[in-house]
Amino acid sequence: MVILLLALIVLGPEKLPEAIRRFARVYGEIRKMSTGFQSEFKTAFDEPLRELRETAQLTKDAVMKPLQENPTPPVVADTSEADPPQKDTES
């Protein structure tokens, strides 16, 4: 509202309607360009993103399938309490 009042003061009542029409046209063109850019961006990246998602799903399935078939984890020996190797003292 303040901008419109300021424009009325600066441009005057004769030039204000034409200035508003020009602004509306420019704004419309910018929106069209923006929509076109968004559409092209989506088209360009849609296929690679789909392939990336499929690859991630295949990787996840490859990792999860063995875990689902054999739910018990393998036994790993605890080496933290093992005796350290002895040095040969015969010299």
Rosetta blueprint (number, residue, H / E / L):
1 M L
2 V H
3 I H
4 L H
5 L H
6 L H
7 A H
8 L H
9 I H
10 V H
11 L H
12 G H
13 P H
14 E H
15 K H
16 L H
17 P H
18 E H
19 A H
20 I H
21 R H
22 R H
23 F H
24 A H
25 R H
26 V H
27 Y H
28 G H
29 E H
30 I H
31 R H
32 K H
33 M H
34 S H
35 T H
36 G H
37 F H
38 Q H
39 S H
40 E H
41 F H
42 K H
43 T H
44 A H
45 F H
46 D H
47 E H
48 P H
49 L H
50 R H
51 E H
52 L H
53 R H
54 E H
55 T H
56 A H
57 Q H
58 L H
59 T H
60 K H
61 D H
62 A H
63 V H
64 M H
65 K H
66 P H
67 L H
68 Q H
69 E H
70 N L
71 P L
72 T L
73 P L
74 P L
75 V L
76 V L
77 A L
78 D L
79 T L
80 S L
81 E L
82 A L
83 D L
84 P L
85 P L
86 Q L
87 K L
88 D L
89 T L
90 E L
91 S L
